[in-house]
Amino acid sequence: MLGDKPHCTVVGAGIVGITIGIDLLQRGFSVTLIDPNGPASMTSSGNAGGFGVTEVMPVAGPGMVWRIPSWLMDPRGPLAIRWKHLPAIYPWLAHFLKVSKREEVNRIAGVMSGFLAECMTDSRKLFVDAGLAHLLTEKGALTVYRSRAAFVKDRLEWEVKQKHGIRLEYLNQQQINEMEPALVNANHGWFTPDWCNTIDPYRLGVGLFSWYQRLGGKSVKDEVVRFSTEGSYPDGVIMKSGASLASDRIVIAAGAWSKSLCHQLGERVLLESERGYNATLPDPNVYLDKQVIFGEEKFVISNIGNGIRIGGAAEFAGLDAPPNYRRSERLVEIAKTYLPKLNSQGSQNWMGHRPSTPDSMPVISPSEKYPHVYYAFGHGHLGLTMAATTAKLLGQMMVAKKPAFNPLPFHINRFSR
Ligand SMILES: Cc1cc2nc3c(=O)[nH]c(=O)nc-3n(C[C@H](O)[C@H](O)[C@H](O)COP(=O)(O)OP(=O)(O)OC[C@H]3O[C@@H](n4cnc5c(N)ncnc54)[C@H](O)[C@@H]3O)c2cc1C
């Protein structure tokens, strides 16, 4: 206890950890965020800024297994695996293939649609309370396809989305051109009006951190290396500097770096860094009104600050391999086939570690072994989107309040069954 309040340590100050910190302060905890890097400076800093509340489908899908070889062979393709890393990710891949069956995809889409349906309400409230509503835009998103064949290949995804209540509207080439005149070669499309964006995910993260501090939250710039124990019971954390911090509760929210901390607690989890790349163009010379998703090549373009950000790719190479920025350059090359006037001068490349589970669902649960230790990581492609609702759900669990929806699908124990 710190004074009369229970103390909680949150490991990791990405968008998920910061948002949890804010929620716990509001529930009467005293909170310390620990991170060796600045707030929201890792994966949460450079993402595409989309609130993808329509993305109910897991990344794994029926028929995907047959598409993987051609993606891997194509140097401009959306997927890469560094072969040295293959043995390490085998259990993750095996689980990924297991959940790519149609029944599993429907089950996950059902769970995720319930979760994502809350995300904009929770996020809007958070940003308004923090004085950051000006960083949010609400214009929907446009997904486009060059060829009819690719459009048809993704049909199941759109059917599942529609079945789960996602609002969408088919657009032909002319309607796409009316919506986004700068685009060429975009012949089929879906408009999803409920998609939202932030104009800058890093500014949003830093703004939330500043509000966390104003609410009385504390922070320590250090890395948690292990847990201090009272007998076999973790009662705090020990940091790289040698400092320690005793805590009534501990939340692991260290994004893609969470796995080793879970293992220390004897917990099995399937979590991989799904490395994504982007290029931010300060003076693109083209105007897009809203986020555009390119369904065929699997990349997105969003408005960030005064420029645009072109992002995508999924590369499995672990946490430590150096980035291959050729991937960012390839995304720009493909984008030019849709936006011939695109100016890429001054482009800045970036790579981030999506914390990905094989079933594309986050882990939001108490530990199986220690009821005062909690997990909140594994948000994959949707960490910005899901942060506020994750914080709400975790906070409700921590004060033993009835959760807003069934938390069991998000439990860490699904990987040990
Ligand atoms: C190219 C790309 C585009 C994306 N686009 C979107 C999008 O449009 N919309 C969306 O919702 N999501 C998107 N994402 C995903 C999103 O960025 C992530 O899901 C999200 O940032 C994860 O947040 P996090 O807080 O869990 O992890 P992070 O932001 O990575 O934060 C984890 C923190 O934990 C810290 N940490 C690690 N180990 C320790 C330790 N031992 N002790 C203390 N601290 C530690 C790290 O320093 C880091 O600051 C995208 C990702 C990529 C790569």
The ligand as an SDF file (V2000), in Angstrom:
LIG
                    3D

 53 58  0  0  0  0  0  0  0  0999 V2000
    3.2510   -0.7710  -39.1810 C   0  0  0  0  0  0  0  0  0  0  0  0
    2.2320   -0.8390  -38.0620 C   0  0  0  0  0  0  0  0  0  0  0  0
    0.9990   -0.2260  -38.2300 C   0  0  0  0  0  0  0  0  0  0  0  0
    0.0340   -0.3130  -37.2200 C   0  0  0  0  0  0  0  0  0  0  0  0
   -1.1560    0.3320  -37.3850 N   0  0  0  0  0  0  0  0  0  0  0  0
   -2.0920    0.2660  -36.3930 C   0  0  0  0  0  0  0  0  0  0  0  0
   -3.3240    0.9760  -36.5410 C   0  0  0  0  0  0  0  0  0  0  0  0
   -3.5660    1.6660  -37.5230 O   0  0  0  0  0  0  0  0  0  0  0  0
   -4.2350    0.8560  -35.5460 N   0  0  0  0  0  0  0  0  0  0  0  0
   -4.0090    0.1000  -34.4240 C   0  0  0  0  0  0  0  0  0  0  0  0
   -4.8900    0.0010  -33.5820 O   0  0  0  0  0  0  0  0  0  0  0  0
   -2.8210   -0.5290  -34.2410 N   0  0  0  0  0  0  0  0  0  0  0  0
   -1.8790   -0.4680  -35.2000 C   0  0  0  0  0  0  0  0  0  0  0  0
   -0.6830   -1.1150  -35.0470 N   0  0  0  0  0  0  0  0  0  0  0  0
   -0.4800   -1.9260  -33.8470 C   0  0  0  0  0  0  0  0  0  0  0  0
   -0.1730   -1.0760  -32.6280 C   0  0  0  0  0  0  0  0  0  0  0  0
    0.8500   -0.1540  -32.9320 O   0  0  0  0  0  0  0  0  0  0  0  0
    0.2430   -1.9880  -31.4660 C   0  0  0  0  0  0  0  0  0  0  0  0
   -0.7080   -3.0070  -31.2750 O   0  0  0  0  0  0  0  0  0  0  0  0
    0.3810   -1.1810  -30.1790 C   0  0  0  0  0  0  0  0  0  0  0  0
    1.2650   -0.1090  -30.3530 O   0  0  0  0  0  0  0  0  0  0  0  0
    0.8560   -2.0690  -29.0380 C   0  0  0  0  0  0  0  0  0  0  0  0
    0.9220   -1.2490  -27.9080 O   0  0  0  0  0  0  0  0  0  0  0  0
    1.6340   -1.7670  -26.5990 P   0  0  0  0  0  0  0  0  0  0  0  0
    1.4990   -0.7140  -25.5820 O   0  0  0  0  0  0  0  0  0  0  0  0
    1.1150   -3.1420  -26.2660 O   0  0  0  0  0  0  0  0  0  0  0  0
    3.1520   -2.0090  -27.0420 O   0  0  0  0  0  0  0  0  0  0  0  0
    4.3560   -0.9620  -27.2450 P   0  0  0  0  0  0  0  0  0  0  0  0
    3.8940    0.3190  -27.7990 O   0  0  0  0  0  0  0  0  0  0  0  0
    5.4120   -1.6890  -27.9970 O   0  0  0  0  0  0  0  0  0  0  0  0
    4.8340   -0.6880  -25.7720 O   0  0  0  0  0  0  0  0  0  0  0  0
    5.4510   -1.6820  -24.9960 C   0  0  0  0  0  0  0  0  0  0  0  0
    6.3890   -0.9690  -24.0620 C   0  0  0  0  0  0  0  0  0  0  0  0
    6.9270   -1.9350  -23.1370 O   0  0  0  0  0  0  0  0  0  0  0  0
    8.2470   -1.5240  -22.8690 C   0  0  0  0  0  0  0  0  0  0  0  0
    8.9770   -2.6720  -22.3110 N   0  0  0  0  0  0  0  0  0  0  0  0
    9.3910   -3.7740  -22.9640 C   0  0  0  0  0  0  0  0  0  0  0  0
   10.0270   -4.6000  -22.0950 N   0  0  0  0  0  0  0  0  0  0  0  0
    9.9970   -3.9870  -20.8890 C   0  0  0  0  0  0  0  0  0  0  0  0
   10.5120   -4.3450  -19.6130 C   0  0  0  0  0  0  0  0  0  0  0  0
   11.1460   -5.5100  -19.3940 N   0  0  0  0  0  0  0  0  0  0  0  0
   10.3600   -3.4660  -18.5730 N   0  0  0  0  0  0  0  0  0  0  0  0
    9.6820   -2.2970  -18.7730 C   0  0  0  0  0  0  0  0  0  0  0  0
    9.1650   -1.9290  -19.9900 N   0  0  0  0  0  0  0  0  0  0  0  0
    9.3270   -2.7670  -21.0180 C   0  0  0  0  0  0  0  0  0  0  0  0
    8.7770   -1.0640  -24.2100 C   0  0  0  0  0  0  0  0  0  0  0  0
    9.9070   -0.2020  -24.0430 O   0  0  0  0  0  0  0  0  0  0  0  0
    7.5740   -0.3560  -24.7900 C   0  0  0  0  0  0  0  0  0  0  0  0
    7.6110    1.0460  -24.5470 O   0  0  0  0  0  0  0  0  0  0  0  0
    0.3110   -1.0310  -36.0150 C   0  0  0  0  0  0  0  0  0  0  0  0
    1.5720   -1.6050  -35.8480 C   0  0  0  0  0  0  0  0  0  0  0  0
    2.5380   -1.5030  -36.8420 C   0  0  0  0  0  0  0  0  0  0  0  0
    3.8790   -2.1110  -36.6100 C   0  0  0  0  0  0  0  0  0  0  0  0
  1  2  1  0
  2  3  1  0
  2 52  2  0
  3  4  2  0
  4  5  1  0
  4 50  1  0
  5  6  2  0
  6  7  1  0
  6 13  1  0
  7  8  2  0
  7  9  1  0
  9 10  1  0
 10 11  2  0
 10 12  1  0
 12 13  2  0
 13 14  1  0
 14 15  1  0
 14 50  1  0
 15 16  1  0
 16 17  1  0
 16 18  1  0
 18 19  1  0
 18 20  1  0
 20 21  1  0
 20 22  1  0
 22 23  1  0
 23 24  1  0
 24 25  2  0
 24 26  1  0
 24 27  1  0
 27 28  1  0
 28 29  2  0
 28 30  1  0
 28 31  1  0
 31 32  1  0
 32 33  1  0
 33 34  1  0
 33 48  1  0
 34 35  1  0
 35 36  1  0
 35 46  1  0
 36 37  1  0
 36 45  1  0
 37 38  2  0
 38 39  1  0
 39 40  1  0
 39 45  2  0
 40 41  1  0
 40 42  2  0
 42 43  1  0
 43 44  2  0
 44 45  1  0
 46 47  1  0
 46 48  1  0
 48 49  1  0
 50 51  2  0
 51 52  1  0
 52 53  1  0
M  END
$$$$
